[in-house]
Amino acid sequence: MMLLVHSPPFVHFQCQVGKNKANIMGFSKIFILLVLVLHNYIVVAQDGPEITIGFTEGERYALLALKDGFHNAFLDESWQSFDCINWYGVKCNGRVVGLTLDSLDIVGEIKLDALFNLTALSTMSLRNNSIFGQLMDFSKNPDLTRLDLSGNKFDGLISPSLVNLVLLESLQLQENRLTGPIPWFDQSSLKEFNVSNNNLTGPIPNTSKLQSFSSSSYDHNSFLCGPPTSTKCGPTSGDDASSNKSPVNSTLLIINILGLFILLVLLMLLYRKNKQLNQKFNEKFEKKNVTQEDDEEQGHEIPSSVVPSRVSQATMPKQDLGKLVFVDGEPEFELGDLMTASAQSLGTGNFGNTYSARLDDGRNVIVKRLRDLKPLSRDEFMNHMKIIAAQKHPNLVPLLAYFYSNDEKLLVHKFIMSGNLFNRLHGGRGTGDRIPFRWGPRLAVARGVARAIEYLHNNLNTTLVPHGNLKSSNVLIDENNMALVSDYGLTSIISNTVSVHRMVSFKSPEFLISKKVSKKSDVWSYGSLVMELLTGRVSVLSVPQDNKAVDLCSWVHRAVREEWTAEIFDLELMVQRSAIHGMLKLLQLAVRCCDKVPEKRPDMSEVVKEVESIKVPNIDSESEEDLSLDRSLTDDSMSATPSR
Ligand SMILES: Nc1ncnc2c1ncn2[C@@H]1O[C@H](COP(=O)(O)OP(=O)(O)OP(=O)(O)O)[C@@H](O)[C@H]1O
């Protein structure tokens, strides 16, 4: 066999194979490097021992610094190795040329100089996250052709460095909080441009490029004016203002400025008052996040003594903290107790960051900082919480307390000991640490979840809509192996953009057509969850970014259609011969729940009846026998035929 090796354009080698080392050692090193070359382009750092593949060491550091500001568990896991190919969203060809991190729930800030080392970057998209701070400086990214930062929380000015990018074809900055004027964009390369839904001000510059885009590119910026929008610029906007110097206008201008100044002072006073509380939470929780990595690695909690919030709390009048409202009336602890408790971040979900806090009495509670809510008045929020608090069912995670201030909305839940269903199902596979998850407990989970959703559906009113986000990380398992559903009652208060992009129900087949979610979309999510339970496969609804995750409803339908039903079940279940009848019954039910036509799906009360009719086999009679080749599992055993 002849191998043709094309030299990659960006390869640096610095091999330090000692001359006196045995030949065989040198040969094996060279062989490994050769394999790496064939696999990808290699860059060996000139000044360090690490080998980075696909990108330079400087680029790797730049991305790691970016990741540090993001606090995103998924990226923390994905961006680790020295081979760029393993880094989610990063495109490399010896240099980093693309970065795509859309809709990843990133909450964080990017430094102005964050992209200085990514000098070969050609495309970048961070759309639909919650990134805040000022726009970065792009002066070191001359190859940038497409930039999409839409749907974030960037504020401040549009970076003037963007004007000098002569290859820029597409610039999407809509749905941020950008302020100030639009810079003088006139590069001929620019074909797509959108700055709508910001707080930009002043006349749109009169360049042929900016004038060539439709007015929708500029929509919803209250103080932007001039063509191509239909808003006329007043005498104080832009150039015209300076030429108009009549005494009346000057007086008006002075009055305006004075008024603005007073307003600003008032706003600042108000802001500082609110900020005090916000800062306390940030100090308490976010700072821990930053220092947490090491502690987590060692399995330690962060001692509360490292929290500077104790000092600030002492200097702050208590009434400013607001009060936790306890669902059962009697205050069990105070907001101050939460702030002095040691805390651990559990992750960032659709509704905000979740922390486990250990109170002084040794009890753990779960604190959820809500974000991306619809604009709600205090009364609206409080009323909604009362409705959630009234939902009491043994299979729902109990809400203990809640808190409202302008900047901070908190939910405090009971801590559920044994973690979530996702980790129970998928954690530790292939390692000696895994305790098998057998049929009995899985059936109990299917029952518990069905009962919880049925209960919620029976209590629906105009405020409490279906669960909307039923997935395995929202099912918790307590010390008695009981399943408890969390995150209920929040769908109707979360902002529409977030719901549409991230909530499970919005991925149902009917949402794609009718744009509606209903009780039947919960039934569909339940079907998918049961399939995850039965197959042990990761559902794309639980982890959309996992490339091994599958759309379980379609996957199971295909298995039934193509007659490989026997391969559906998780091998951990297949050892239980006595369970097979029940497993098939549950699978049939899940297939019906996943029917593409919502009306054909059963109601939750029907689901509960059917799941409860499945008998848990007597453990003593379970023969631990491998059934993976059992031919009795054919498509004939699947009587439910899904609609195509
Ligand atoms: N009451 C609780 N007890 C123990 N762990 C919890 C509790 N509530 C949430 N968790 C865990 O905290 C982590 C973060 O939860 P969170 O709800 O913020 O995110 P999520 O469930 O991954 O996503 P989503 O917001 O879409 O529901 C998850 O692993 C979840 O299982």
The ligand as a Tripos MOL2 file, in Angstrom:
@<TRIPOS>MOLECULE
LIG
   31    33     1     0     0
SMALL
NO_CHARGES

@<TRIPOS>ATOM
      1 N1        -34.8670   20.2090   44.3390 N.pl3     1 LIG1
      2 C1        -33.7360   19.7300   43.8250 C.ar      1 LIG1
      3 N2        -32.9930   18.8380   44.5080 N.ar      1 LIG1
      4 C2        -31.8350   18.3330   44.0010 C.ar      1 LIG1
      5 N3        -31.3390   18.6810   42.7870 N.ar      1 LIG1
      6 C3        -32.0310   19.5760   42.0570 C.ar      1 LIG1
      7 C4        -33.2630   20.1480   42.5220 C.ar      1 LIG1
      8 N4        -33.7370   20.9930   41.5720 N.ar      1 LIG1
      9 C5        -32.8490   20.9600   40.5600 C.ar      1 LIG1
     10 N5        -31.8330   20.1120   40.8320 N.ar      1 LIG1
     11 C6        -30.6940   19.7920   39.9420 C.3       1 LIG1
     12 O1        -29.9690   20.9830   39.7010 O.3       1 LIG1
     13 C7        -29.4580   20.9780   38.3790 C.3       1 LIG1
     14 C8        -29.8320   22.2720   37.6850 C.3       1 LIG1
     15 O2        -31.2410   22.3240   37.6170 O.3       1 LIG1
     16 P1        -32.0110   23.3060   36.6650 P.3       1 LIG1
     17 O3        -33.4580   23.0760   36.8380 O.co2     1 LIG1
     18 O4        -31.4870   24.6840   36.8720 O.co2     1 LIG1
     19 O5        -31.5230   22.8760   35.2220 O.3       1 LIG1
     20 P2        -32.0080   21.7240   34.2690 P.3       1 LIG1
     21 O6        -32.9940   20.8510   34.9680 O.co2     1 LIG1
     22 O7        -30.7740   21.0620   33.7590 O.co2     1 LIG1
     23 O8        -32.6500   22.5250   33.0710 O.3       1 LIG1
     24 P3        -34.0870   23.2380   32.9690 P.3       1 LIG1
     25 O9        -33.9670   24.6010   33.5300 O.co2     1 LIG1
     26 O10       -34.3510   23.2240   31.5260 O.co2     1 LIG1
     27 O11       -35.0690   22.4480   33.7550 O.co2     1 LIG1
     28 C9        -30.0470   19.7440   37.6740 C.3       1 LIG1
     29 O12       -29.0890   18.7190   37.6810 O.3       1 LIG1
     30 C10       -31.1950   19.3600   38.5590 C.3       1 LIG1
     31 O13       -31.4480   17.9740   38.4810 O.3       1 LIG1
@<TRIPOS>BOND
     1     1     2 1
     2     2     3 ar
     3     2     7 ar
     4     3     4 ar
     5     4     5 ar
     6     5     6 ar
     7     6     7 ar
     8     6    10 ar
     9     7     8 ar
    10     8     9 ar
    11     9    10 ar
    12    10    11 1
    13    11    12 1
    14    11    30 1
    15    12    13 1
    16    13    14 1
    17    13    28 1
    18    14    15 1
    19    15    16 1
    20    16    17 2
    21    16    18 1
    22    16    19 1
    23    19    20 1
    24    20    21 2
    25    20    22 1
    26    20    23 1
    27    23    24 1
    28    24    25 2
    29    24    26 1
    30    24    27 1
    31    28    29 1
    32    28    30 1
    33    30    31 1
@<TRIPOS>SUBSTRUCTURE
     1 LIG1         1 GROUP 0 **** ****
